[in-house]
Each structure stands twice: as C-alpha cells, then as structure tokens.
Amino acid sequence: MKSATNSAPFLPRKGRWPVSLAALFWITVCLAALLAAAEMSGRTVLGKKRAGAGPGREAEDRAAAAEEHFEKAARYLAEEKKAEGFPVRNGWSGQANALLGEEWTPLVTTLGNLESKHLASRAVWARVLTQELHRIGIRQKDTVAAGFSGSFPGLNLALITACQALGARLIAISSVTASSFGANQPGFTWPEMEARLYRAGLIRPASAAISIGGEADCGEGLDSEARLVAIDIRRKTALALGASILDPPDLPSAISWRMDLYHRLAPGHGPSLYVNIGGNAASMGSAAAILRQGNGWLRALPFDFSPERGVMARFAERNIPVLHLLNIRGLARRWGVPPE
C-alpha cells in the first residue's frame, strides 16, 4: 500500500474525478437510497435487526397458530354472548357476532364504519400481524407496547394472539368506550372481553392499565349515567386482569402517564415496538401532525415535537417504530387481506 505522502495518483484531474472516488461516491449514494427505502417499509425499524428474504417455515407456523388461537377465542366469545341473550345478526360471520357491538349504546364516543369493523373482526389479521411483527424482527422476550381502544376488538385480539405466537411480551393500555359497531355493549366492552378470555384460560392478560377512553381519555362527553357504567367496568376489569386504573384529569396527563407506565413495565431499554389500534385520544394526541402520517408502519423518526403530540409521536422520537392500525380497508388492500 502506498504511503500517505505518495498521494498524487489519487488527486483528480482538472474537471474530473478519478474512477475509484467516483465509484465510491455512487456506491454511497445507492446504499443511502436502499437504506432509506428499507426504513420506509419498516424492514429496518428495529435497529440492527433485519428481516429475512421471506417469512420462512417458522414464521408461517407461528402465523397459523395465531390464527387458530384467534378463532378459538372468538368462538368462546360468541358462545358467551349467545348464552347471555345478545342477538345473533343474520349475515354476519361468527367472529363478527362475537366481537362487534351496536351502532349506538351509551358507551359510544365516536362514529364508526360497519364495513371496517366487520373486516377487522376476521381471524386472518392474527396471521398477518404475526407475519408483520416477525418480519421486522419481533422475537421471543421482545416487549411490544400497545394502545387498545374498544373500536377494533378484533385487531386487539389479533395482536394478543400474534404476540403470544411469537413469544413476545405485550403491555397494553385499554379503553372501556368505543366507536359505533365496536366493543360498546356493557358486558362485552373490550376490557370485559379480555377478562372473559383470560378467565377461560384462552389468553394471557395483555392490559396493564384500563382507562375510560373517549375525549381526553377520561370519558369527557359521556352522560352521567354512562360515565358511571364505564367507571364500574374499569374498576371490575382492572381487578380481574391485575391492571392499574388510569383516571387522568386531562389529555396531557393521560399521555404522560401512559408513557411512564410503558417504560416502567418494559425491561431494559423499553419496548421494541408500539402498536396503536383505533383512535384513542392519548395515543394519537391532538396535534395535526399525526393525521399526515398515514396508516400502517411509521418510521422510527420524529414527526412532531408539539406539546400536543401523543404517545405515537413520543415513541417515534425515541427511535421506536410505530404500527398504526386505523384505516383498516386501506391497510387490508396494501397487505393483501382478501375480502370475505
């Protein structure tokens, strides 16, 4: 190798770069472009972890197990609902009858789309979420943090079964209230569904804390009677699941309390991933930036530093990837989830 003093052959001619430096320049540019594309797709979101070329037999087996687990849990909930006299809707699948609620009950906080809720109740989401989490590197003993609203109980159950299939630890904060056609029936709100499944030995408890949900994550907008019902459900399900009660006085408190709980309960450096399901106020925050982030995988990069930013933005600014599950029909098209 030539010494540093004998460097003349590496100096560029007038107006030209030498071949070696030009090649290095273009290699650097191409690598940067490839890394940026991989980050956008979520394939490098777990730092040094990288996805393989394909899902592999192990991932497929785990995904199939998660889907089967989901189906068993949904059948149990369907039987429970039927035994307690809840109506069976003609034209709905057994999973939809098990997981979905009414267009309106006193626990409804926002409007929801029936088609989206029906789509989100399918067991195939357990398979898809297992594959997606495996693809980005979630493995045994990783910790996944999640925010569960009651609006998409099928997706809540799908994430629980996916994490159990992968051996990952799930720390969720769940809300009692829901949008229309979500888990909005007293007796079958999402925390009550989770408590029933845990009591039957079908799942491990996921919820580490229970909030009322709704406006400001503290039930603002509910009438007085509905609020009392929600408070009672929160108390009973927290006791059944061994969870804490979240009773924030306002939205900033709800956000900071959630962040503190996730990092207190997650070992080591905190969660490897945050999953938001539905439109919980504390998870999304009140800043407009979250509305520009789309759906599905969000890059582990800051996108909002405003005081109104929610849990999703705060995880992203800590370089933790976020999976945002809200626009279910669009996500189903992108992930190849077929219509029934």
LINWOMO-V15165 format. One record per pair of residues at least 24 apart in sequence whose ideal C-beta (glycine too) atoms are under 6 Angstrom apart, sorted by the first residue. I is the first residue (numbers start at 1). GAP is how many residues later the second one is. D is the distance in Angstrom with one decimal. If there is no record, write none. Layout:
i | gap | d
I | GAP | D
I | GAP | D
This chain:
i | gap | d
39 | 260 | 5.5
42 | 94 | 5.4
42 | 255 | 3.5
45 | 91 | 5.4
45 | 255 | 5.0
45 | 276 | 3.5
46 | 90 | 5.6
46 | 91 | 4.0
46 | 226 | 5.9
49 | 88 | 3.1
51 | 84 | 4.6
55 | 76 | 5.5
59 | 75 | 4.4
62 | 68 | 5.5
62 | 103 | 4.3
62 | 104 | 6.0
63 | 64 | 4.3
63 | 67 | 4.0
63 | 68 | 5.1
65 | 100 | 4.9
66 | 60 | 4.1
66 | 64 | 4.4
66 | 95 | 4.3
66 | 96 | 4.9
66 | 99 | 3.9
67 | 56 | 5.0
67 | 59 | 4.7
67 | 60 | 4.2
69 | 92 | 4.3
70 | 53 | 4.4
70 | 56 | 3.9
70 | 87 | 5.9
70 | 91 | 4.8
71 | 52 | 4.8
73 | 84 | 6.0
73 | 124 | 5.4
73 | 129 | 4.9
74 | 24 | 4.6
76 | 124 | 5.8
76 | 126 | 6.0
95 | 26 | 4.8
96 | 25 | 4.5
99 | 54 | 4.7
99 | 55 | 4.8
100 | 81 | 5.4
101 | 81 | 5.7
101 | 82 | 5.6
101 | 83 | 4.0
101 | 84 | 4.6
103 | 77 | 4.9
105 | 79 | 4.7
105 | 80 | 5.9
106 | 120 | 3.6
107 | 70 | 5.0
107 | 77 | 4.7
107 | 119 | 6.0
108 | 72 | 5.3
108 | 76 | 5.1
109 | 68 | 4.7
109 | 105 | 4.0
110 | 69 | 4.4
111 | 69 | 5.5
112 | 39 | 5.9
112 | 67 | 3.5
112 | 68 | 4.3
112 | 69 | 5.0
112 | 70 | 5.8
114 | 67 | 5.0
116 | 212 | 4.6
116 | 213 | 5.7
117 | 64 | 4.2
119 | 209 | 5.5
120 | 32 | 4.6
120 | 34 | 4.6
120 | 35 | 5.1
120 | 208 | 4.9
121 | 33 | 3.8
124 | 213 | 5.8
125 | 30 | 5.9
125 | 33 | 3.9
126 | 32 | 4.2
126 | 35 | 4.6
126 | 36 | 5.7
128 | 207 | 5.6
129 | 29 | 5.2
129 | 30 | 5.7
129 | 33 | 4.1
130 | 32 | 4.1
130 | 35 | 5.2
133 | 29 | 5.8
133 | 33 | 6.0
138 | 28 | 5.7
138 | 30 | 5.3
140 | 27 | 3.4
142 | 26 | 4.7
142 | 130 | 4.5
143 | 26 | 4.7
143 | 123 | 4.5
143 | 128 | 4.8
143 | 129 | 6.0
144 | 24 | 5.3
144 | 26 | 5.1
144 | 129 | 4.9
145 | 26 | 5.2
145 | 117 | 4.6
145 | 126 | 3.9
145 | 129 | 4.8
146 | 26 | 4.2
146 | 129 | 4.4
147 | 26 | 5.7
147 | 129 | 4.9
147 | 133 | 5.2
147 | 136 | 3.8
148 | 24 | 5.0
148 | 26 | 4.2
148 | 129 | 5.5
149 | 26 | 4.9
149 | 129 | 3.0
149 | 131 | 4.5
150 | 25 | 5.6
150 | 27 | 5.9
150 | 28 | 3.0
150 | 32 | 5.0
150 | 33 | 4.1
150 | 39 | 5.6
150 | 40 | 4.1
151 | 27 | 4.9
151 | 28 | 4.3
151 | 31 | 4.0
151 | 127 | 3.9
152 | 125 | 5.4
152 | 126 | 5.2
153 | 30 | 4.2
153 | 37 | 5.0
153 | 40 | 5.9
155 | 122 | 4.8
155 | 170 | 5.5
156 | 34 | 5.9
156 | 121 | 5.8
159 | 116 | 5.9
160 | 43 | 5.5
160 | 46 | 5.1
170 | 36 | 4.7
171 | 37 | 5.1
171 | 94 | 5.2
172 | 34 | 4.3
172 | 35 | 5.0
173 | 36 | 4.7
173 | 85 | 5.6
174 | 33 | 4.3
174 | 36 | 5.5
175 | 36 | 5.3
175 | 38 | 2.7
175 | 105 | 5.7
176 | 36 | 5.3
176 | 37 | 5.8
176 | 54 | 4.6
176 | 57 | 5.0
176 | 58 | 5.4
177 | 36 | 4.1
177 | 37 | 4.6
186 | 43 | 5.8
189 | 44 | 5.7
191 | 46 | 3.7
192 | 45 | 5.8
195 | 42 | 5.0
195 | 45 | 4.1
195 | 46 | 5.7
205 | 36 | 4.5
207 | 34 | 5.2
207 | 36 | 4.9
208 | 35 | 5.6
208 | 57 | 5.7
209 | 34 | 5.4
209 | 35 | 4.2
209 | 37 | 4.9
209 | 52 | 5.8
210 | 24 | 4.8
210 | 27 | 5.6
210 | 28 | 4.7
210 | 33 | 5.3
211 | 35 | 4.0
216 | 34 | 5.8
216 | 35 | 4.4
216 | 65 | 5.9
217 | 31 | 5.9
217 | 37 | 3.8
217 | 64 | 5.0
217 | 65 | 4.2
218 | 30 | 5.3
251 | 30 | 6.0
254 | 28 | 4.0
255 | 27 | 5.0
255 | 55 | 5.7
255 | 56 | 6.0
258 | 24 | 5.6
258 | 53 | 5.3
259 | 55 | 5.7
273 | 48 | 5.5
274 | 41 | 4.1
274 | 46 | 5.9
274 | 48 | 5.0
275 | 48 | 4.5
276 | 36 | 5.4
276 | 48 | 5.1
277 | 48 | 4.8
282 | 28 | 6.0
282 | 29 | 6.0
283 | 27 | 5.5
283 | 28 | 4.7
283 | 29 | 5.8
284 | 26 | 4.8
285 | 24 | 4.7
285 | 25 | 2.6
295 | 29 | 5.5
295 | 31 | 5.7
295 | 32 | 4.2
295 | 35 | 5.9
295 | 36 | 5.5
296 | 35 | 5.5
297 | 26 | 5.9
298 | 24 | 4.2
298 | 26 | 5.8
